[in-house]
């Protein structure tokens, strides 16, 4: 699933209680390290409303680089009324960190034996992503994200970037041979004696996929147009498998196209296109 375009920057954000120096508007800054932070962790403070300006198709919502704890939950609602008096969508309360280890698969001594969730050390080093995927595109103007994390040890909730937009899920899956790996710009200097010194840079993920069985209509109306509009600079939300919760942390991230590949026509009425997607930090 490829989420595009991100409608955050053309939307109006409101609600909740946010620190004056780390305002809600920071969610409209593409630098994930520039965070918006709530004044406290109470329920009235940890919510945000999104006014798209007009009813639009939405399939994906994502908060990147958040600090939501392992016990946190969230709820997404949508309405065409500014006061949310009538809801057109309600996700209900969902866990931010679902169970990923079936009961009995962990060792008794493991810290997460009872919860079955990720351990804190497993999350460390990842750019966290709270991703909510709707069953289908939903047309609505007003969207609300509520976060319940009153026990957050930091005493507040923060996030670095909001994504909200439609998504394309190809009719036929990506082909085998797809890959996901880590790359880094870490500088390695070696002395004459062979000793090495490192200037460590943050590693980032790169996904390489190919969608090989598109009809002409799907190929040109979806793949070809996303490539044209997104270019190498616009944000795309990459979701390797919308049904996967076990490896969601590892295989969902905000990214951009690193190369613009052509659409190919290998067989009659069949189109294919490769995508190289670089994680945004």
N, C-alpha and C positions, 0 to 999 in steps of 0.2 A: 504494500500500500504506500502510495506517495501522496502526501498532503501538500497541496498548493492551490492558490496562493495564500499567504498569511494575511488575514484581514485586520490584524491587530493595529497597525499603524494608522489606518483610516477610521478607526473606531474611537468612541469616547469611553473611558474607563472611570468608574466611580464606586462608591460604597466602601465599607470597612473603615478602619482607622490606621493611617500610615504615617510613619516618621517623616517629618518635614524635609529632612535632608536626604531621605531615601524614599521618595514619593512613589505612588502608584504608576506615575508616568514612566518610571524606569523600566517597567515591563514592555514599553514601546521602544526601548533602546536595544539594538542588536548585540551589544556586548553583554555576554552572559554574566560577566563578573560585576556588572552594574546592577545591583539588586534593589528591589522594592521590599521594604520591611514594615511589618505591622507594629503598632505601638505596644501591643501585648498579645497574649495568646487566647484571649476570650473569643467566644463565638461571634459577637457583634463586630469585632475588629478584623477577623480573618475571613473576609468575604470580598468578592469584587463583582461588579456588574459590567457588562460589555454591551454597548449600544452600537450596532453595526451601521446605523444611519438609515437602513432600509432592510426589509426581509431578504435574507440571502441563504443560500445552501451552505450547511455546515455538516461536517462528518467527524472532524478531529479537533480536540482541544488538548493543549499540552502546556505544562509549566516546567521549564528547564531550570536546572541548578537551584533546586529548592532544598530546604532544610527540614521538611516534614519528617516527623519521627516514625519509628516502626509501629506505633500504636495509632497513628493518625488515620482519619477517614475523610472522605470528601463527597460532595453532591453537586451535580450539574443539572440546572433547570433552564428552560427556554420559554419565551412567551412573546406574543406580539403586543402585549400591554406593558407599558413602562413600569407599572407598579407590580407586575407579575401576579395580577389578580386571577388570571386564567393561564394555566400552564399548557403548553403544547408538547413539552417533553420533561420528564423527571427521571433521573437515573436512580433515585434513592441513594441512601448512604452506602458508599463503597469503601473498602480498605485501600489506602494508598499503597501499602505493601502486602499483597495477598500471600497466602500460603503457597510455598514453592517446593517444600519437601513433604512427601506423604508420610503419615504417621508411621514411625518405626524404622525409617530409613536413616535417621541420624543416630549418633552415639549418645548414650545416656548423659555423658559428661558435657556434651555440646550446650552452649549457652541458649541456643534456639531450639532445644529439644521439644519444649512444650508448644512453642508458637508455630514451628514449621516455616517461619519466615527467614529472610536473609539475616545473617549475622552482621553486626556493625562493620566488621573488618572486610566483609565481602562487598559492601557498598562503597567503602573507601576507595578513592581514585577514579570513580565514575562521575560523569556529569549526570546528576539525578534527573529523571524525567517522569512527571506525573502525566500519563497519557490516557485520555478518555476517548474511546471510539464508539460512535453511535451505530446502531444496527443498519442504518441507511441515512442518506442525506436528509437533513431536516431544515425546512425553511422557517426562519424566525429572525426577528430583529434584535431582541433582547436576550442576553444569556447571563447566567449567574453561576459562579463557582463559589461554593461554601466549603471551608476547611475546618475540621474539628480536631484540634491538636492542643487542647488545653494543658496537657501534661508535658509539652515540649520543654526540654531542659534549658533551652536558650531563653525561654520566656517570650518568644515572638515567632512569627512565621515569615519567611522571606523566599523570594524567587527571582530569577534573573531575566527570564524572557517568556512571554506568552505567545503561543501559536493558536490561532483559531481559523479554520477554513475548511473547504471541501477536500475530498481525497479521491484519488483514482486507484481502484483495485482491478487489475487486468482480468479479463474473462478467463484466460488461461495463465497458470502460474509461471513464474520465472523458471528458466531452464536449470537443470543440474550443471554444476561447474561454477555456480555463484560463490563468492568468497566474502569474508569479513575478517579484517585484520587490523593490527596496530601499526602506525607509522609515527616517527618522531623526527624532530629537527635537532636533537641533542648533538652538540659539538664534541668530538673526541680529539684531543691533542696528545700526541705521543712524544716523549723526550728521547734523546739519543740513547739512553739506557734501556728504553722500552717501557718505562713507567707511563701510565696513562692518566690524564686529567680530563674531567668531564664538565661541560656546561649543560646541565640537564634542562631540557624543554619538555613541556607536557605532551605525552603521547596523545594521538587522536585516532579515531577509527575511520577506516575506509572500506566501503562496501562496493563490490563490483558485481553487477547483475546483468542478465540479458533476458529480455522478454521476446520470445522467438515465434509466437504463434498468434499474432494479432491480425484481425481482418484489416482490410484497407481502411474502412471507416474508423475503427478503433485506433489503428496506427497513426493516422493523420490527425484525427480530432483530439487524441489524448497525448500520445508520446511525442509526436512532432510539435504540437502546440505548447506542451509543458517545456520542452527544450527551448523553443523560441522565446517564450515569456520569462522563463527562469534564468536563462543564460548561465553564466558562471558566478553570478553575484547574488541571486535571490535565494531566500530560504526555502528549503523543502523539508518536510517531516517524513523521515524514513521509518516504516514499520515493517520489519521482516515477515512477521506472522501475526496478524491481529488476534488470533486465538491463543497465542502462547503467553503464559504468565511466568513460566519457570525461567526463561531466558530473556524476558522483556527488557530488563535493565541493561542487558548486553546488546540487544538487537533493535533498539528503538532510539533514535537520536535526531536532533536538528542538524541539517547538513546543507551542502550546496553541490552543484555539479562541478567536478574538477575538469572534465572535458566535455565537449559537445559532440556527441557521436551522431553519424548520419542514420537515417532510417533506411533499411535495406529491404529488398523485394526478392527473396530467394526462390519463392514458388508462386504459382498463380494465386492471386488474392490473399497472399500471406506476407505480412511485414514483420520485421524484427528490428530491435534497437537495444544497444548496450548502454548502461548507465554506470558511471563512476562517481560515487557520492562520498564527499569528504566531510567529516564531522566538524561542526562549528563549535568553537570554545569561547 
